Amino acid sequence: MAETVAGMSLERKVGQLFMPVLYGSRADAAHAENRARFGVGTPAEVVRRYHLGGAILFPWAGNVEDAGQVAALTRGLQKAAELPLAIGADQENGLVSRLSPLITDMPGSMAVGATGRAEDAYDAARVTGEELLALGVNLDFAPVADVNVDPANPVIGSRSYGSDPARVAEMVGAAVDGFHQAGVAAAAKHFPGHGDTKVDSHSGLPVIRHSPAKWAKLDAPPFRAAIERGVDVVMSAHVVMPELDRSGAPATLSKRILTGLLRDELGYEGVVSTDALDMAGVREKYGDAEVAVRAVLAGVDLLLMPPDLPKAYQAVLGAVRSGRITRERLDLSVTRLLTMKAARGILSAAPAGDPAGLRSAEHRAVAQAIADRAVTAVRGGGRLPLKGDVLVTGPVARRLAGMIDGAQAVVTGDTPTAGQIAAARAAAARADAVVVTTADAGPAQARLVAAMAGTGKTLALVSTAAPYELTRLRGADVALAVYAGGEASLRAAAKVLTGSLKPGGDLPVTLTGR
């Protein structure tokens, strides 16, 4: 590895630190956004111009159309690269699933946490990893290692395995093992912890006032577990923890946190990645060029999604040339990145496998088994199964009703209107039981639930998000948590509502006043 690094030009070394979003569905096809942002038309040209070490795929960038197209795109990107690329995706499953519906619809982290089985965390990661690799994606920005203790957390919620540090640590460690079994690099996020905040770092800069002792007890255990299992990447959080770094720097730019805490105290030797650098939480104080330089100085190796790649690349290159970033420091990051790629076979493996095997019957069965085990009766499990004619209403009513024989549906969307609520009330008059699906229920969904409770019919709620919302929704005879709105989770809910499955999940978070 030392010989490889020594033989690289300065420009190539700097390029290895960057993982931007590239635009378009083909590596060799020009896209206006690439020309506007990078000065060249095709994704392949961007890879070559900036000597990139990686790229991350998103549907909104036009990268994801179908399985064959994604596999061809990743092969084309690899062909353009001087050294094999780390090709990443944000495929946590559940709420954050960038490559769905191309791959198996796996329940998300909180559903896995509800099963209480580390084997489920392992299997979910293994299946997801195998399918990502078939598409040419060799780095998954998962698992989420945040311990979600704030019910009002707007950014983590059901992305977390739960609120118990020991359970989250067990699941995170098992997930890392699962990704590695599949041959995919894993990234634990968001260090030093993003589970206790009411601010979304996509739109602001959260401040978390955990003392060092509280951090060590609450936030650190999942990251320790990931490190013990050899996690390849640890992603930073755009959060301020003033008790850990009194300078007030966000963790992404904090040497005290990324080097002193993560490396020196926890003993982590792998790659440190930023969270997306286009997020407001890290852009509030410094410009896009300075943020990239400060991140490297703090201990970052991988600069993810810089909003202005040319500016950030030139800034880091200039900082190395001026001595602000030493060449030894740059070489250390490049060595870590190449070591990670070597460990996961990226430097030697074929760019993409065969996407024909995606969503296999075996993989779908794994997803369904996890979803079945996750269903949790928060209230009224003894009132099941539902009897007689069933009406389903709420955001995913049509999909759930299609899984219950004879059920009718009144679809409302996430924000039910007065007219939709009236239509649901009229339909409920002809039913014996009503099911309301909820998802991060706000006032409008609460009005729908209240209206259905007022009909006097047996009322069941099915929460497809973090279950905290169930504490705000009153009047239901039954409340189930399935933690996600994917096919497997809804099918599991249908089984429980109709009596073919007993709810056996265990709440992975604490609910007050349920």
C-alpha positions as CSV (number, residue, x, y, z in Angstrom):
1,M,0.0,0.0,0.0
2,A,2.8,2.4,0.8
3,E,4.3,1.9,-2.6
4,T,1.0,2.6,-4.3
5,V,0.5,5.8,-2.3
6,A,4.1,6.9,-2.9
7,G,3.6,6.5,-6.7
8,M,0.5,8.8,-6.8
9,S,0.6,12.4,-7.9
10,L,-0.6,15.0,-5.4
11,E,-3.7,15.7,-7.6
12,R,-4.6,12.0,-7.6
13,K,-4.2,11.7,-3.8
14,V,-6.5,14.7,-3.2
15,G,-9.1,13.2,-5.5
16,Q,-9.2,10.0,-3.6
17,L,-10.7,11.9,-0.6
18,F,-13.9,13.0,-2.5
19,M,-17.2,11.1,-3.0
20,P,-19.6,13.5,-4.9
21,V,-23.0,12.9,-6.5
22,L,-22.6,12.5,-10.2
23,Y,-25.6,13.1,-12.5
24,G,-27.2,10.9,-15.1
25,S,-28.0,7.2,-15.7
26,R,-25.0,6.3,-17.9
27,A,-21.3,6.9,-17.2
28,D,-20.7,8.0,-20.8
29,A,-23.8,10.2,-21.3
30,A,-23.6,13.9,-20.9
31,H,-25.9,15.6,-18.3
32,A,-26.4,19.3,-18.0
33,E,-26.0,19.2,-14.2
34,N,-22.5,17.7,-14.5
35,R,-21.4,20.5,-16.9
36,A,-22.9,23.2,-14.7
37,R,-21.3,21.8,-11.5
38,F,-18.0,20.2,-12.7
39,G,-17.2,21.7,-16.1
40,V,-17.5,18.4,-18.0
41,G,-20.6,16.5,-19.3
42,T,-20.4,12.9,-18.4
43,P,-20.0,11.1,-15.0
44,A,-16.9,9.3,-16.4
45,E,-15.3,12.6,-17.3
46,V,-15.9,13.9,-13.8
47,V,-14.2,10.8,-12.4
48,R,-11.2,11.4,-14.6
49,R,-10.9,15.1,-14.2
50,Y,-10.9,15.0,-10.4
51,H,-9.2,11.6,-9.9
52,L,-12.1,10.6,-7.7
53,G,-11.9,7.9,-5.1
54,G,-15.7,7.4,-5.0
55,A,-19.2,8.3,-6.0
56,I,-22.6,8.0,-4.3
57,L,-25.8,7.1,-6.1
58,F,-29.2,8.8,-5.7
59,P,-32.5,8.5,-7.6
60,W,-32.9,12.3,-7.6
61,A,-29.6,12.6,-9.5
62,G,-30.9,10.3,-12.3
63,N,-28.7,7.4,-11.2
64,V,-31.4,4.9,-10.5
65,E,-33.8,3.7,-13.2
66,D,-33.6,-0.1,-13.2
67,A,-31.2,-2.8,-12.0
68,G,-29.5,-3.3,-15.4
69,Q,-29.0,0.4,-15.8
70,V,-27.5,0.8,-12.3
71,A,-25.1,-2.1,-12.8
72,A,-24.0,-0.6,-16.2
73,L,-23.6,2.8,-14.6
74,T,-21.3,1.5,-11.9
75,R,-19.3,-0.6,-14.4
76,G,-18.8,2.5,-16.5
77,L,-17.7,4.6,-13.5
78,Q,-15.2,1.9,-12.5
79,K,-13.8,1.7,-16.0
80,A,-13.2,5.5,-15.9
81,A,-11.4,5.4,-12.6
82,E,-7.6,5.3,-12.2
83,L,-8.1,3.2,-9.0
84,P,-11.2,1.3,-8.2
85,L,-14.0,3.5,-6.8
86,A,-15.9,3.2,-3.5
87,I,-19.4,3.4,-4.9
88,G,-21.7,4.3,-2.1
89,A,-25.5,4.3,-1.4
90,D,-27.7,5.4,1.5
91,Q,-29.5,2.1,1.9
92,E,-30.4,1.9,5.6
93,N,-33.7,0.1,4.7
94,G,-37.0,1.4,6.0
95,L,-37.3,5.2,5.9
96,V,-34.0,5.8,4.0
97,S,-33.9,3.4,1.1
98,R,-32.3,5.1,-1.9
99,L,-32.3,2.0,-4.1
100,S,-35.8,0.7,-3.5
101,P,-37.7,-0.7,-5.3
102,L,-34.8,-2.3,-7.1
103,I,-33.8,-4.4,-4.1
104,T,-35.6,-6.4,-1.5
105,D,-37.9,-4.3,0.7
106,M,-36.2,-4.9,4.0
107,P,-37.7,-3.6,7.2
108,G,-35.8,-0.7,8.7
109,S,-33.6,-0.5,11.8
110,M,-36.4,0.1,14.4
111,A,-38.3,-2.8,13.1
112,V,-35.2,-5.0,13.4
113,G,-34.7,-3.6,16.9
114,A,-38.3,-4.6,17.8
115,T,-37.5,-8.3,17.0
116,G,-34.8,-8.3,19.7
117,R,-32.8,-10.6,17.6
118,A,-29.2,-9.8,16.5
119,E,-29.6,-12.5,13.9
120,D,-32.2,-10.3,12.2
121,A,-29.8,-7.4,12.0
122,Y,-27.2,-9.6,10.5
123,D,-29.5,-11.2,8.0
124,A,-31.0,-7.8,6.9
125,A,-27.5,-6.4,6.3
126,R,-26.3,-9.5,4.6
127,V,-29.2,-9.6,2.1
128,T,-29.0,-5.9,1.5
129,G,-25.3,-6.1,1.0
130,E,-25.5,-9.0,-1.5
131,E,-28.0,-7.1,-3.6
132,L,-26.0,-3.9,-3.5
133,L,-22.9,-5.7,-4.6
134,A,-24.9,-7.2,-7.5
135,L,-25.5,-3.6,-8.6
136,G,-21.9,-2.6,-8.2
137,V,-22.4,-0.7,-4.9
138,N,-19.6,-1.7,-2.5
139,L,-20.1,0.7,0.4
140,D,-23.4,1.1,2.3
141,F,-23.7,4.1,4.6
142,A,-25.3,1.9,7.2
143,P,-25.9,0.9,10.0
144,V,-27.3,3.8,11.9
145,A,-25.6,3.7,15.3
146,D,-27.5,6.6,16.9
147,V,-29.5,5.8,20.1
148,N,-32.8,7.6,19.6
149,V,-33.8,8.9,23.0
150,D,-35.7,12.1,22.0
151,P,-39.2,11.3,20.8
152,A,-39.3,14.6,18.9
153,N,-36.1,13.8,16.9
154,P,-36.9,14.9,13.4
155,V,-34.1,13.2,11.6
156,I,-33.4,9.8,13.2
157,G,-36.5,8.3,14.7
158,S,-37.2,4.9,13.1
159,R,-33.8,4.9,11.4
160,S,-32.4,3.9,14.9
161,Y,-32.5,0.4,16.3
162,G,-34.0,1.9,19.5
163,S,-33.4,3.8,22.7
164,D,-31.4,1.2,24.7
165,P,-27.7,1.6,24.1
166,A,-27.0,-2.1,24.7
167,R,-29.6,-3.3,22.3
168,V,-28.5,-0.8,19.6
169,A,-24.9,-1.8,20.1
170,E,-25.8,-5.5,19.7
171,M,-27.7,-4.8,16.5
172,V,-25.0,-2.5,15.0
173,G,-22.3,-5.1,15.6
174,A,-24.4,-7.8,14.0
175,A,-25.2,-5.5,11.0
176,V,-21.5,-4.8,10.4
177,D,-20.9,-8.6,10.4
178,G,-23.7,-9.0,7.9
179,F,-22.4,-6.4,5.5
180,H,-19.0,-7.9,5.7
181,Q,-20.3,-11.4,5.0
182,A,-21.8,-10.0,1.8
183,G,-18.5,-8.4,0.8
184,V,-19.7,-4.8,1.3
185,A,-18.1,-2.0,3.3
186,A,-20.2,-0.7,6.2
187,A,-20.4,2.8,7.7
188,A,-21.6,3.4,11.3
189,K,-23.2,6.8,11.7
190,H,-23.5,9.5,12.9
191,F,-20.6,10.0,15.3
192,P,-20.5,11.1,18.1
193,G,-24.3,10.6,18.2
194,H,-27.4,12.1,16.7
195,G,-30.2,10.5,18.7
196,D,-30.9,13.3,21.2
197,T,-31.9,16.3,19.2
198,K,-34.9,18.3,18.1
199,V,-33.1,19.9,15.2
200,D,-32.5,18.3,11.8
201,S,-28.9,18.8,10.7
202,H,-30.1,19.0,7.1
203,S,-31.6,22.4,7.9
204,G,-29.8,23.6,11.0
205,L,-27.0,22.9,13.5
206,P,-28.1,20.8,16.5
207,V,-26.5,21.3,19.9
208,I,-26.5,18.2,22.2
209,R,-25.4,18.9,25.8
210,H,-24.2,15.4,26.8
211,S,-21.5,15.3,29.4
212,P,-18.5,13.0,28.7
213,A,-20.0,10.6,31.2
214,K,-23.4,10.6,29.6
215,W,-21.9,10.3,26.1
216,A,-19.8,7.3,27.2
217,K,-22.9,5.6,28.6
218,L,-25.5,6.5,26.0
219,D,-24.0,7.4,22.7
220,A,-20.7,5.5,22.6
221,P,-21.6,1.8,23.0
222,P,-22.9,1.3,19.4
223,F,-19.8,2.9,17.9
224,R,-17.6,0.8,20.2
225,A,-19.4,-2.3,19.0
226,A,-19.0,-1.3,15.3
227,I,-15.3,-0.7,15.9
228,E,-14.9,-4.0,17.6
229,R,-16.4,-5.7,14.5
230,G,-14.0,-3.9,12.2
231,V,-16.4,-1.4,10.7
232,D,-14.9,0.2,7.6
233,V,-16.2,3.8,7.9
234,V,-17.4,6.0,10.7
235,M,-19.5,8.9,9.5
236,S,-19.5,12.1,11.4
237,A,-22.5,14.1,12.6
238,H,-23.1,17.7,11.9
239,V,-23.9,18.4,15.5
240,V,-22.3,20.4,18.3
241,M,-21.5,18.7,21.6
242,P,-20.0,21.5,23.7
243,E,-19.2,19.3,26.6
244,L,-17.0,17.2,24.3
245,D,-15.5,20.1,22.4
246,R,-15.8,23.5,24.1
247,S,-14.8,25.3,20.9
248,G,-18.3,24.8,19.6
249,A,-17.2,23.3,16.3
250,P,-19.6,20.8,14.7
251,A,-18.3,17.2,15.1
252,T,-17.4,17.1,11.4
253,L,-14.9,19.9,11.9
254,S,-13.8,18.9,15.4
255,K,-10.3,17.5,15.9
256,R,-11.1,16.9,19.6
257,I,-14.0,14.6,18.6
258,L,-12.9,12.9,15.4
259,T,-9.2,12.5,16.4
260,G,-9.1,12.8,20.2
261,L,-12.3,10.9,20.9
262,L,-12.9,8.6,18.0
263,R,-9.3,7.6,17.2
264,D,-7.3,8.1,20.4
265,E,-10.0,7.1,23.0
266,L,-12.0,4.5,21.1
267,G,-9.0,3.2,19.1
268,Y,-10.6,3.5,15.7
269,E,-8.1,3.1,12.8
270,G,-10.4,3.1,9.8
271,V,-11.9,5.7,7.4
272,V,-13.7,8.7,8.8
273,S,-16.3,10.2,6.5
274,T,-18.2,13.4,6.7
275,D,-22.0,13.4,6.6
276,A,-23.2,15.1,3.4
277,L,-21.3,18.4,3.1
278,D,-24.3,20.0,1.4
279,M,-26.3,20.0,4.6
280,A,-27.0,23.3,6.4
281,G,-25.6,22.0,9.7
282,V,-22.0,22.2,8.5
283,R,-22.3,25.2,6.0
284,E,-23.6,27.8,8.5
285,K,-20.2,29.2,9.5
286,Y,-17.7,28.4,6.7
287,G,-17.8,28.4,3.0
288,D,-17.7,25.2,1.0
289,A,-14.0,25.4,0.4
290,E,-13.0,26.0,4.0
291,V,-15.3,23.3,5.3
292,A,-13.5,20.7,3.2
293,V,-10.1,21.8,4.5
294,R,-11.2,22.0,8.1
295,A,-12.8,18.6,7.9
296,V,-9.5,17.0,6.8
297,L,-7.6,18.9,9.5
298,A,-10.1,17.5,12.1
299,G,-9.4,13.9,11.0
300,V,-11.7,13.2,8.1
301,D,-10.6,11.0,5.2
302,L,-13.7,10.9,3.0
303,L,-15.4,14.1,1.9
304,L,-19.0,13.2,1.1
305,M,-21.2,15.1,-1.3
306,P,-19.4,18.5,-1.4
307,P,-21.8,21.1,-2.8
308,D,-19.1,22.6,-4.9
309,L,-16.6,19.9,-5.9
310,P,-14.2,22.1,-8.0
311,K,-13.9,24.6,-5.2
312,A,-13.5,22.0,-2.4
313,Y,-10.9,20.0,-4.5
314,Q,-8.8,23.1,-5.2
315,A,-9.0,24.2,-1.6
316,V,-7.7,20.9,-0.3
317,L,-5.1,20.8,-3.0
318,G,-4.0,24.3,-2.2
319,A,-3.9,23.6,1.5
320,V,-1.5,20.7,0.9
321,R,0.7,22.7,-1.4
322,S,0.9,25.5,1.2
323,G,1.6,23.1,4.1
324,R,-1.6,23.8,6.0
325,I,-2.4,20.2,5.4
326,T,0.8,18.3,5.6
327,R,1.6,15.7,2.9
328,E,2.0,13.1,5.6
329,R,-1.6,13.9,6.8
330,L,-2.9,13.5,3.2
331,D,-1.0,10.2,2.7
332,L,-2.5,8.9,5.9
333,S,-6.0,9.5,4.6
334,V,-5.2,8.0,1.2
335,T,-3.7,4.9,2.9
336,R,-6.8,4.4,5.1
337,L,-9.1,4.7,2.0
338,L,-7.0,2.2,0.0
339,T,-6.7,-0.2,3.0
340,M,-10.5,-0.2,3.3
341,K,-10.9,-0.9,-0.4
342,A,-8.4,-3.7,-0.2
343,A,-10.1,-5.2,2.9
344,R,-13.4,-5.4,1.1
345,G,-12.0,-6.6,-2.2
346,I,-12.8,-3.4,-4.0
347,L,-9.3,-3.1,-5.4
348,S,-9.5,-6.5,-7.1
349,A,-13.2,-7.5,-7.5
350,A,-15.3,-7.3,-10.6
351,P,-17.2,-4.0,-10.7
352,A,-20.7,-5.5,-10.6
353,G,-22.3,-8.9,-10.3
354,D,-25.5,-10.2,-11.8
355,P,-28.6,-8.0,-10.9
356,A,-30.9,-10.7,-12.2
357,G,-31.0,-12.3,-8.7
358,L,-32.3,-9.2,-7.0
359,R,-35.5,-9.6,-4.9
360,S,-35.2,-13.4,-4.9
361,A,-37.8,-15.5,-3.2
362,E,-35.2,-16.4,-0.5
363,H,-34.4,-12.7,0.2
364,R,-38.1,-11.7,0.3
365,A,-38.7,-14.5,2.8
366,V,-36.0,-13.1,5.0
367,A,-37.6,-9.7,4.9
368,Q,-41.1,-11.0,5.6
369,A,-39.9,-13.1,8.6
370,I,-38.2,-10.0,10.1
371,A,-41.3,-7.9,9.5
372,D,-43.5,-10.6,11.1
373,R,-41.4,-10.7,14.2
374,A,-41.3,-6.9,14.5
375,V,-45.1,-6.3,14.8
376,T,-45.7,-4.9,18.3
377,A,-49.1,-4.6,20.1
378,V,-48.7,-1.3,21.9
379,R,-52.4,-1.4,23.0
380,G,-55.3,-3.8,22.8
381,G,-53.7,-6.9,21.3
382,G,-56.4,-8.9,23.0
383,R,-59.0,-7.3,20.8
384,L,-57.7,-9.0,17.7
385,P,-58.5,-10.3,15.2
386,L,-60.9,-7.8,13.7
387,K,-64.3,-9.1,12.9
388,G,-66.7,-8.4,10.0
389,D,-66.3,-5.8,7.3
390,V,-63.1,-3.7,7.6
391,L,-62.5,-0.2,6.3
392,V,-58.8,0.9,6.0
393,T,-58.0,4.6,5.8
394,G,-54.9,6.7,6.1
395,P,-51.8,7.4,4.1
396,V,-51.2,3.8,2.9
397,A,-54.8,2.5,3.1
398,R,-55.0,1.1,-0.4
399,R,-51.9,-1.0,-0.1
400,L,-52.9,-2.4,3.3
401,A,-56.6,-3.0,2.3
402,G,-55.4,-5.0,-0.6
403,M,-53.8,-7.5,1.8
404,I,-57.0,-8.0,3.8
405,D,-59.8,-10.0,2.1
406,G,-62.8,-7.9,1.4
407,A,-61.5,-4.7,3.0
408,Q,-62.4,-1.3,1.6
409,A,-60.1,1.7,1.4
410,V,-60.4,5.4,1.7
411,V,-57.0,6.9,1.0
412,T,-56.2,10.2,2.7
413,G,-52.5,11.0,2.1
414,D,-50.2,12.2,4.8
415,T,-52.4,15.3,5.5
416,P,-56.0,14.3,5.4
417,T,-58.4,17.0,4.2
418,A,-61.8,17.7,5.8
419,G,-63.4,16.2,2.7
420,Q,-61.3,13.0,3.0
421,I,-62.1,12.7,6.7
422,A,-65.8,13.1,5.9
423,A,-65.5,10.4,3.2
424,A,-63.8,8.1,5.7
425,R,-66.5,8.7,8.3
426,A,-69.2,7.9,5.8
427,A,-67.5,4.7,4.7
428,A,-67.0,3.7,8.4
429,A,-70.8,3.7,8.9
430,R,-70.9,0.7,6.6
431,A,-68.0,-1.2,8.3
432,D,-67.7,-3.2,11.5
433,A,-64.1,-2.2,12.1
434,V,-61.8,0.6,11.0
435,V,-58.1,0.5,10.6
436,V,-56.2,3.9,10.3
437,T,-52.6,3.8,9.1
438,T,-50.4,6.6,10.5
439,A,-47.0,7.9,9.6
440,D,-45.4,10.7,11.7
441,A,-48.9,11.8,12.5
442,G,-49.5,15.5,12.7
443,P,-52.7,17.4,13.5
444,A,-54.5,16.3,10.3
445,Q,-53.9,12.6,10.9
446,A,-54.9,13.1,14.5
447,R,-58.2,14.6,13.4
448,L,-58.8,11.6,11.2
449,V,-58.1,9.2,14.1
450,A,-60.5,11.2,16.3
451,A,-63.2,11.1,13.7
452,M,-62.9,7.4,13.3
453,A,-62.9,6.9,17.1
454,G,-66.2,8.9,17.1
455,T,-67.9,6.4,14.9
456,G,-68.1,3.8,17.7
457,K,-66.6,1.1,15.5
458,T,-63.7,-1.1,16.6
459,L,-60.7,1.1,15.8
460,A,-57.2,-0.2,15.2
461,L,-54.2,2.0,14.5
462,V,-51.2,0.8,12.5
463,S,-48.1,3.0,12.9
464,T,-45.7,2.8,10.0
465,A,-43.2,5.2,11.5
466,A,-41.5,5.5,14.9
467,P,-44.2,4.6,17.4
468,Y,-44.0,7.7,19.5
469,E,-47.0,9.0,17.5
470,L,-49.2,6.4,19.1
471,T,-49.0,8.3,22.5
472,R,-50.6,11.3,20.8
473,L,-53.4,9.4,19.1
474,R,-56.3,8.5,21.5
475,G,-59.6,6.6,21.2
476,A,-58.3,3.5,19.5
477,D,-59.1,0.0,20.7
478,V,-55.9,-1.5,19.2
479,A,-52.5,0.2,18.4
480,L,-49.9,-1.7,16.4
481,A,-46.4,-0.6,15.6
482,V,-44.8,-2.0,12.4
483,Y,-42.2,0.8,12.1
484,A,-42.2,1.1,8.3
485,G,-44.6,1.3,5.4
486,G,-42.9,-1.2,3.1
487,E,-44.6,-4.2,1.6
488,A,-43.3,-6.7,4.1
489,S,-44.3,-4.6,7.1
490,L,-47.8,-3.9,5.8
491,R,-48.3,-7.6,5.1
492,A,-47.2,-8.4,8.6
493,A,-49.8,-5.9,9.9
494,A,-52.5,-7.5,7.8
495,K,-51.6,-10.9,9.2
496,V,-52.0,-9.6,12.8
497,L,-55.2,-7.7,12.1
498,T,-56.8,-10.9,10.6
499,G,-55.5,-13.3,13.2
500,S,-53.0,-15.4,11.2
501,L,-50.1,-13.9,13.2
502,K,-49.7,-13.1,16.8
503,P,-47.8,-9.8,17.5
504,G,-44.5,-10.7,19.1
505,G,-42.4,-7.6,18.8
506,D,-41.0,-5.7,21.7
507,L,-41.0,-1.9,21.8
508,P,-37.4,-0.8,21.1
509,V,-38.1,2.7,22.5
510,T,-39.7,4.0,25.6
511,L,-43.3,5.4,25.2
512,T,-44.8,7.5,28.0
513,G,-48.5,7.7,28.5
514,R,-49.3,4.9,26.0
